[in-house]
């Protein structure tokens, strides 16, 4: 689902989610086990933190961003402009072991690429925040 022209996603916030969760093994585990709960908790208490002393109330996820994160829908995230490497990295963290065990090495990466095949030869969505 690509947003209409003029409708932008909070790319910084989505990318911050992807980076923060991928960087913390416990958050990544929780995201795999109960994505809806982790996304809600992250949005309420982790995402707003700028550092140990400051928080922001300016940024939040849109409904479509939230649902794409909950559904682990990396195609929708890509189409909305989430950073490709951050998306690939977090979903490798979630799925690589299972897919490697079932289908062999690099199988999840191949699946990821196959699901984005429709973008081959097209201009990618901007990752500019």
Rosetta constraint file for C-alpha pairs under 8 A:
AtomPair CA 1 CA 76 HARMONIC 5.62 0.50
AtomPair CA 1 CA 79 HARMONIC 6.56 0.50
AtomPair CA 1 CA 80 HARMONIC 7.38 0.50
AtomPair CA 2 CA 76 HARMONIC 7.27 0.50
AtomPair CA 2 CA 79 HARMONIC 5.39 0.50
AtomPair CA 2 CA 80 HARMONIC 5.64 0.50
AtomPair CA 3 CA 7 HARMONIC 5.85 0.50
AtomPair CA 3 CA 8 HARMONIC 6.99 0.50
AtomPair CA 3 CA 9 HARMONIC 7.96 0.50
AtomPair CA 3 CA 80 HARMONIC 6.45 0.50
AtomPair CA 8 CA 80 HARMONIC 7.80 0.50
AtomPair CA 9 CA 61 HARMONIC 7.96 0.50
AtomPair CA 9 CA 62 HARMONIC 7.21 0.50
AtomPair CA 9 CA 65 HARMONIC 7.42 0.50
AtomPair CA 9 CA 80 HARMONIC 6.41 0.50
AtomPair CA 9 CA 81 HARMONIC 7.34 0.50
AtomPair CA 10 CA 14 HARMONIC 6.27 0.50
AtomPair CA 10 CA 59 HARMONIC 7.32 0.50
AtomPair CA 10 CA 60 HARMONIC 7.31 0.50
AtomPair CA 10 CA 61 HARMONIC 6.48 0.50
AtomPair CA 10 CA 62 HARMONIC 7.51 0.50
AtomPair CA 10 CA 129 HARMONIC 7.41 0.50
AtomPair CA 11 CA 15 HARMONIC 5.86 0.50
AtomPair CA 11 CA 81 HARMONIC 6.58 0.50
AtomPair CA 11 CA 82 HARMONIC 5.91 0.50
AtomPair CA 11 CA 127 HARMONIC 7.11 0.50
AtomPair CA 11 CA 128 HARMONIC 7.65 0.50
AtomPair CA 11 CA 129 HARMONIC 5.48 0.50
AtomPair CA 12 CA 16 HARMONIC 5.89 0.50
AtomPair CA 12 CA 129 HARMONIC 5.82 0.50
AtomPair CA 13 CA 17 HARMONIC 6.17 0.50
AtomPair CA 13 CA 47 HARMONIC 7.40 0.50
AtomPair CA 13 CA 59 HARMONIC 6.82 0.50
AtomPair CA 13 CA 60 HARMONIC 6.97 0.50
AtomPair CA 13 CA 61 HARMONIC 6.93 0.50
AtomPair CA 14 CA 18 HARMONIC 6.31 0.50
AtomPair CA 14 CA 61 HARMONIC 7.15 0.50
AtomPair CA 14 CA 65 HARMONIC 7.35 0.50
AtomPair CA 14 CA 82 HARMONIC 6.62 0.50
AtomPair CA 15 CA 19 HARMONIC 6.05 0.50
AtomPair CA 15 CA 82 HARMONIC 6.08 0.50
AtomPair CA 15 CA 83 HARMONIC 6.43 0.50
AtomPair CA 15 CA 86 HARMONIC 6.87 0.50
AtomPair CA 16 CA 20 HARMONIC 5.82 0.50
AtomPair CA 16 CA 47 HARMONIC 7.38 0.50
AtomPair CA 17 CA 21 HARMONIC 5.94 0.50
AtomPair CA 17 CA 42 HARMONIC 7.60 0.50
AtomPair CA 17 CA 47 HARMONIC 6.89 0.50
AtomPair CA 18 CA 22 HARMONIC 5.97 0.50
AtomPair CA 18 CA 86 HARMONIC 5.96 0.50
AtomPair CA 18 CA 87 HARMONIC 6.56 0.50
AtomPair CA 18 CA 90 HARMONIC 6.41 0.50
AtomPair CA 19 CA 23 HARMONIC 6.00 0.50
AtomPair CA 19 CA 86 HARMONIC 6.23 0.50
AtomPair CA 19 CA 90 HARMONIC 7.63 0.50
AtomPair CA 20 CA 24 HARMONIC 6.56 0.50
AtomPair CA 21 CA 25 HARMONIC 7.55 0.50
AtomPair CA 21 CA 27 HARMONIC 5.25 0.50
AtomPair CA 21 CA 28 HARMONIC 5.30 0.50
AtomPair CA 21 CA 31 HARMONIC 7.65 0.50
AtomPair CA 21 CA 90 HARMONIC 7.57 0.50
AtomPair CA 22 CA 27 HARMONIC 7.47 0.50
AtomPair CA 22 CA 28 HARMONIC 5.72 0.50
AtomPair CA 22 CA 89 HARMONIC 7.21 0.50
AtomPair CA 22 CA 90 HARMONIC 5.02 0.50
AtomPair CA 22 CA 93 HARMONIC 7.13 0.50
AtomPair CA 23 CA 28 HARMONIC 7.79 0.50
AtomPair CA 24 CA 28 HARMONIC 6.13 0.50
AtomPair CA 25 CA 29 HARMONIC 6.11 0.50
AtomPair CA 26 CA 30 HARMONIC 6.26 0.50
AtomPair CA 27 CA 31 HARMONIC 6.02 0.50
AtomPair CA 27 CA 38 HARMONIC 7.53 0.50
AtomPair CA 28 CA 32 HARMONIC 6.26 0.50
AtomPair CA 28 CA 90 HARMONIC 7.85 0.50
AtomPair CA 28 CA 93 HARMONIC 7.58 0.50
AtomPair CA 28 CA 94 HARMONIC 7.18 0.50
AtomPair CA 29 CA 33 HARMONIC 6.25 0.50
AtomPair CA 29 CA 94 HARMONIC 7.75 0.50
AtomPair CA 30 CA 34 HARMONIC 5.79 0.50
AtomPair CA 30 CA 35 HARMONIC 6.88 0.50
AtomPair CA 30 CA 38 HARMONIC 6.25 0.50
AtomPair CA 31 CA 35 HARMONIC 4.39 0.50
AtomPair CA 31 CA 36 HARMONIC 7.84 0.50
AtomPair CA 31 CA 37 HARMONIC 7.94 0.50
AtomPair CA 31 CA 38 HARMONIC 5.53 0.50
AtomPair CA 31 CA 39 HARMONIC 7.43 0.50
AtomPair CA 32 CA 94 HARMONIC 6.20 0.50
AtomPair CA 34 CA 38 HARMONIC 6.32 0.50
AtomPair CA 35 CA 39 HARMONIC 5.92 0.50
AtomPair CA 35 CA 69 HARMONIC 7.49 0.50
AtomPair CA 35 CA 70 HARMONIC 4.99 0.50
AtomPair CA 35 CA 71 HARMONIC 7.48 0.50
AtomPair CA 35 CA 72 HARMONIC 7.99 0.50
AtomPair CA 36 CA 40 HARMONIC 6.20 0.50
AtomPair CA 36 CA 70 HARMONIC 5.12 0.50
AtomPair CA 37 CA 41 HARMONIC 6.12 0.50
AtomPair CA 38 CA 42 HARMONIC 5.86 0.50
AtomPair CA 39 CA 43 HARMONIC 6.00 0.50
AtomPair CA 39 CA 66 HARMONIC 7.19 0.50
AtomPair CA 39 CA 69 HARMONIC 7.23 0.50
AtomPair CA 39 CA 70 HARMONIC 6.70 0.50
AtomPair CA 40 CA 44 HARMONIC 6.19 0.50
AtomPair CA 41 CA 45 HARMONIC 5.88 0.50
AtomPair CA 41 CA 46 HARMONIC 7.07 0.50
AtomPair CA 42 CA 46 HARMONIC 4.59 0.50
AtomPair CA 42 CA 47 HARMONIC 5.44 0.50
AtomPair CA 43 CA 47 HARMONIC 5.13 0.50
AtomPair CA 43 CA 48 HARMONIC 6.92 0.50
AtomPair CA 43 CA 60 HARMONIC 7.00 0.50
AtomPair CA 43 CA 61 HARMONIC 7.51 0.50
AtomPair CA 44 CA 48 HARMONIC 6.96 0.50
AtomPair CA 45 CA 49 HARMONIC 7.17 0.50
AtomPair CA 48 CA 55 HARMONIC 5.19 0.50
AtomPair CA 48 CA 56 HARMONIC 5.10 0.50
AtomPair CA 48 CA 57 HARMONIC 6.48 0.50
AtomPair CA 48 CA 59 HARMONIC 7.48 0.50
AtomPair CA 49 CA 53 HARMONIC 7.87 0.50
AtomPair CA 49 CA 54 HARMONIC 6.08 0.50
AtomPair CA 49 CA 55 HARMONIC 4.34 0.50
AtomPair CA 49 CA 56 HARMONIC 6.50 0.50
AtomPair CA 50 CA 54 HARMONIC 5.38 0.50
AtomPair CA 50 CA 55 HARMONIC 5.24 0.50
AtomPair CA 50 CA 56 HARMONIC 6.78 0.50
AtomPair CA 51 CA 55 HARMONIC 7.17 0.50
AtomPair CA 61 CA 65 HARMONIC 5.85 0.50
AtomPair CA 61 CA 66 HARMONIC 5.87 0.50
AtomPair CA 62 CA 66 HARMONIC 6.10 0.50
AtomPair CA 63 CA 67 HARMONIC 6.11 0.50
AtomPair CA 64 CA 68 HARMONIC 6.07 0.50
AtomPair CA 65 CA 69 HARMONIC 6.17 0.50
AtomPair CA 65 CA 77 HARMONIC 7.12 0.50
AtomPair CA 66 CA 70 HARMONIC 6.13 0.50
AtomPair CA 67 CA 71 HARMONIC 5.97 0.50
AtomPair CA 68 CA 72 HARMONIC 5.93 0.50
AtomPair CA 68 CA 73 HARMONIC 4.86 0.50
AtomPair CA 68 CA 74 HARMONIC 7.23 0.50
AtomPair CA 68 CA 76 HARMONIC 6.24 0.50
AtomPair CA 68 CA 77 HARMONIC 6.31 0.50
AtomPair CA 69 CA 73 HARMONIC 6.32 0.50
AtomPair CA 69 CA 74 HARMONIC 7.83 0.50
AtomPair CA 69 CA 77 HARMONIC 7.57 0.50
AtomPair CA 72 CA 91 HARMONIC 7.77 0.50
AtomPair CA 73 CA 77 HARMONIC 6.37 0.50
AtomPair CA 74 CA 78 HARMONIC 5.97 0.50
AtomPair CA 74 CA 87 HARMONIC 6.39 0.50
AtomPair CA 74 CA 88 HARMONIC 7.93 0.50
AtomPair CA 74 CA 91 HARMONIC 7.84 0.50
AtomPair CA 75 CA 79 HARMONIC 6.15 0.50
AtomPair CA 75 CA 115 HARMONIC 6.88 0.50
AtomPair CA 75 CA 116 HARMONIC 6.43 0.50
AtomPair CA 76 CA 80 HARMONIC 6.13 0.50
AtomPair CA 77 CA 81 HARMONIC 6.37 0.50
AtomPair CA 77 CA 82 HARMONIC 5.32 0.50
AtomPair CA 77 CA 87 HARMONIC 7.70 0.50
AtomPair CA 78 CA 82 HARMONIC 5.03 0.50
AtomPair CA 78 CA 83 HARMONIC 6.92 0.50
AtomPair CA 78 CA 84 HARMONIC 6.37 0.50
AtomPair CA 78 CA 87 HARMONIC 7.57 0.50
AtomPair CA 78 CA 125 HARMONIC 7.32 0.50
AtomPair CA 79 CA 125 HARMONIC 6.11 0.50
AtomPair CA 80 CA 125 HARMONIC 6.95 0.50
AtomPair CA 81 CA 125 HARMONIC 5.20 0.50
AtomPair CA 81 CA 126 HARMONIC 5.57 0.50
AtomPair CA 81 CA 127 HARMONIC 4.98 0.50
AtomPair CA 81 CA 128 HARMONIC 7.92 0.50
AtomPair CA 82 CA 86 HARMONIC 7.68 0.50
AtomPair CA 82 CA 87 HARMONIC 6.98 0.50
AtomPair CA 82 CA 127 HARMONIC 6.09 0.50
AtomPair CA 83 CA 87 HARMONIC 6.28 0.50
AtomPair CA 83 CA 127 HARMONIC 5.67 0.50
AtomPair CA 84 CA 88 HARMONIC 6.11 0.50
AtomPair CA 85 CA 89 HARMONIC 5.89 0.50
AtomPair CA 86 CA 90 HARMONIC 6.24 0.50
AtomPair CA 87 CA 91 HARMONIC 6.23 0.50
AtomPair CA 88 CA 92 HARMONIC 5.99 0.50
AtomPair CA 88 CA 109 HARMONIC 7.88 0.50
AtomPair CA 88 CA 112 HARMONIC 7.65 0.50
AtomPair CA 89 CA 93 HARMONIC 6.27 0.50
AtomPair CA 90 CA 94 HARMONIC 6.39 0.50
AtomPair CA 91 CA 95 HARMONIC 5.91 0.50
AtomPair CA 91 CA 96 HARMONIC 7.67 0.50
AtomPair CA 92 CA 96 HARMONIC 4.88 0.50
AtomPair CA 92 CA 108 HARMONIC 7.00 0.50
AtomPair CA 92 CA 109 HARMONIC 7.27 0.50
AtomPair CA 95 CA 99 HARMONIC 6.06 0.50
AtomPair CA 95 CA 108 HARMONIC 6.77 0.50
AtomPair CA 96 CA 100 HARMONIC 5.80 0.50
AtomPair CA 96 CA 106 HARMONIC 7.56 0.50
AtomPair CA 96 CA 107 HARMONIC 7.69 0.50
AtomPair CA 96 CA 108 HARMONIC 5.77 0.50
AtomPair CA 96 CA 109 HARMONIC 7.92 0.50
AtomPair CA 97 CA 101 HARMONIC 6.09 0.50
AtomPair CA 98 CA 102 HARMONIC 6.27 0.50
AtomPair CA 99 CA 103 HARMONIC 5.56 0.50
AtomPair CA 99 CA 104 HARMONIC 6.84 0.50
AtomPair CA 99 CA 105 HARMONIC 7.90 0.50
AtomPair CA 99 CA 107 HARMONIC 6.00 0.50
AtomPair CA 99 CA 108 HARMONIC 5.65 0.50
AtomPair CA 100 CA 104 HARMONIC 4.28 0.50
AtomPair CA 100 CA 105 HARMONIC 4.92 0.50
AtomPair CA 100 CA 106 HARMONIC 6.64 0.50
AtomPair CA 100 CA 107 HARMONIC 6.05 0.50
AtomPair CA 100 CA 108 HARMONIC 7.22 0.50
AtomPair CA 101 CA 105 HARMONIC 7.99 0.50
AtomPair CA 103 CA 107 HARMONIC 5.93 0.50
AtomPair CA 106 CA 110 HARMONIC 6.26 0.50
AtomPair CA 107 CA 111 HARMONIC 6.23 0.50
AtomPair CA 108 CA 112 HARMONIC 6.08 0.50
AtomPair CA 109 CA 113 HARMONIC 6.22 0.50
AtomPair CA 110 CA 114 HARMONIC 6.04 0.50
AtomPair CA 111 CA 115 HARMONIC 6.14 0.50
AtomPair CA 112 CA 116 HARMONIC 6.54 0.50
AtomPair CA 113 CA 117 HARMONIC 6.10 0.50
AtomPair CA 116 CA 120 HARMONIC 7.61 0.50
AtomPair CA 119 CA 123 HARMONIC 7.44 0.50
AtomPair CA 119 CA 124 HARMONIC 6.92 0.50
